[in-house]
Amino acid sequence: MKMQMLSYIERATPIHRMTGAAKLVCFIIWSVIAMTTFDTRILVFMLIAGIVIFRMANVHLREIAFVLGFILIFLLLNNLGIYIFAPQQGSSIYGTVHILLHLPGSYSLTLEQLFYQLNVTLKYFAVIPFALLFIVTTHPSEFAASLNRIGVSYRIAYAVSITLRYIPDVQRSYHEITQAQQARGIDLSKKEKLWRRMRQAAAIIIPLVFSTLDRIEVISNAMELRRFGMKKKRTWYDERPFACIDYLAVAFSMLLLILSLWLSFHRGSRYYNPFN
Amino acid sequence: MKKKIIAFKAFSFKYRSQESPSLHAINLTIHQGERVLITGPSGSGKSTLGRCLNGLISNAYKGEIRGTLEIMGARSDDQTLSALSRKVGTVLQDTDAQFIGLTVGEDIAFALENDAIPQARMKRAVQQAAERVGMERFLKQSPHELSGGQKQSVAMAGVMVDPVNILLFDEPLANLDPLSGRSAMHLIDRIQKETGVTVIIIEHRVEEVLEIGIDRIVLVADGRIAADAPPDQLLSSGILGAHGVREPLYLTALKRAGIPITPELHPESLDRIKMGSIVKSLRDWAEVTIPERAQTSGQPILELSHVCFGYEPNRPALEHVSFSVQAGERIALVGKNGAGKSTLTKLICGLEQPDSGAIYVGGVDIRTQTIRERSAKTGLVMQNPNQMLSQNIVFDEVAFGLRIRGIDEEKIGSRVCETMKVCGLYPYRNWPVSALSFGQKKRVTIASVLVLEPSLLILDEPTAGQDYQHYTEIMRFLESLNDKGVTLIMITHDMHLMLEYTDRALVMADGQLIADRHPADLLSDSEIAARANLKTTSLYHLAERAGFSNPSALVYRFIQGEKRRRSRSEDADAQLH
């Protein structure tokens, strides 16, 4: 497959060996930290830790490039949005005004605003590596078990995991359908004019929708015939008990959360202020 | 008398979305430990019957039920789907889609997980079930790494983790190559003998199922039971053919040789047929030679020279494939799944580019052409029509390829209508595509490719999932195209299709072209047949049993005879019009 979406990437690393549930708990704790603090030092530490762990998991940048690109575009839009709607947010938080560039209205660029938006961006970057890692290093069969273990209903957990698992299948049929239509002379490459490509895209999307619906019918029959959803609880073939590394990771994450909260309370504010 | 395990009494069923019932007043009793084959043409209601047994009707498919169905002494409508699934284990047709777990072990465990069985006990049960079907060494594998036959075995293990009494197979042979199909049947045979479960097989490929010994054949047609008898009786009555279900090939050959089929002959299995009296008639028949149709030897239309290709570096999917095809030839491309057949067709259509080597269509190197130019010469029809159909109305679907070429509507109209007449679709031109049957959809996809007037048509499994009547219709239609000069390349698992409708077979194995010869010679070469998972047809076996020194002679005689019958009936058709 040329285009890789988010799916499990098999590697033999300590990160892969951690149980899915532990990774999920860590991910949630890190998200809580990132959401609650604007402390640049903590966020930078999380970013660095994230990159280190990413290297440990031996996941290559190109394997997640597509999703990462998508997130970056979203992040850029978000930053622009903040600047357009609240250009002086930074000054009102940090209480000082260091103007870098005079612009009309309230749009003057301040050092505080830049710093504030840097923190917002860091918050994303502190969490992104963990979110991606949880998805690409957790075997999908353990994925649902992990969600279920932290209290998500197993029906929902299974629905999420089965959706993730079928992404490669849908990609495969997309590829096949594209080729079948190309064999009919439908050119969707950049050589064609855009409006024509748009019109022709229907030739791929409609069969894709129908073949996906067929697939859903078969799989839901197969699941019902083997009693999915008949009981309140279910057990998991691939669930694993917590090992040493899992306890360590969760404990470390908890410590970081406590540190972050302590810093906030101690300071009386969520914001780390270098301008005073 | 054994215990009654299934009893339909005056049972009728109508799907909520349909006007008329799919099953009418069915009366059918099945006993503990029986092996029953339920057969019938497409749309006869045989799959609906299966859905009644496993409880999908009326749990997943709603509708109106009249009469009663008792399964193991309790009425089916009083039982929940989950209670029924402990009694009836179902192996569905599509082994890919029914794979729920991501590893073999997880998939086998699925029912146990849903029963909330503790993990340790579950692992033991999975191990046992896997051992029973011989898949215990594959527990950690993902389904994509398995062959079709292995997937089938896993599906069986997945239902046998429960102590089921009835095993229901919905078209178990549909997606398997001939040899895998045979081993799947033998696995069913062995498990039935070991456990004594009741086995119900829904399948239209009767001959392959009969190989393992069946107690009873139930023929369903138009939602009613047309026959219900032991194989010997049912096969002697000739009722299968009358309802568009293909009877075993060896029986057709005996009939052509003028041998009456009676229960005393034991027609149910080639190994049990009493040969004594019929050997002579068979030999006399095979001696009559029929002049062969003159071979068309046109210009080379397709040439491949040392084509190499791999989706990933260092993992070649094709290695030094070279061959050439003359205009007007009919070629069978055979070999087991994953041998490189589909990859080869993609290269020929220019959908993938070779790493080295060259492909010429009509003398032009296809690398120099655009997608649109290529598609004017070479047409590709995929196996699953649902992957190709994109328009709402039949006419628009066929016209689509022309419209995007910007041809004016008037010209499109005449070309589309002409093509639809050739394909027998003209009466349906204003129908919505979704209202057509599978076979008709297939023809729409062929028409939508044909309207571009390609001189080379590549078809992936043109008859997969079709009953005998549709099979014959499609193949005759392709034959008539061939008579008009269209070159055909067909990917197929169906050895009889290869023998009867092609002049030449290309055999792929592990990315290499391992044989290129006349189909009838191919099957007599046991080494090549084994490497490519091919299986000789029962005609060879029949010839061997009759003591032919050259078994191919009988096969050859049969095929020539069939061809002549076809051309005769076409002449008769032509005179009628």
Interface residues (C-beta under 8 A of the other chain):
Chain A: H139 P140 S141 I162 R165 S173 E176 I177 Q179 A180 Q181 Q182 A183 R184 G185 I186 D187 S189 K191 R196 Q200 A202 A203 I204 I206 P207 F210 S211 D214 R215 V218 I219 S220 N221 A222 M223 E224 L225 R226 R227 F228 G229 M230 K231 K233 R234 T235 W236 Y237 D238 E239
Chain B: N54 G55 L56 N59 A60 T80 L81 S82 S85 T90 L92 D94 A97 Q98 I100 G101 L102 T103 G105 E106 A109 F110 A111 L112 E113 N114 D115 A116 I117 P118 Q119 M122 K123 V126 G158 V159 K346 C349 L351 T370 I371 R372 R374 S375 A376 T378 G379 L380 M382 N384 N386 Q387 M388 L389 S390 Q391 F400 G401 I404 R405 S448 V449 L452
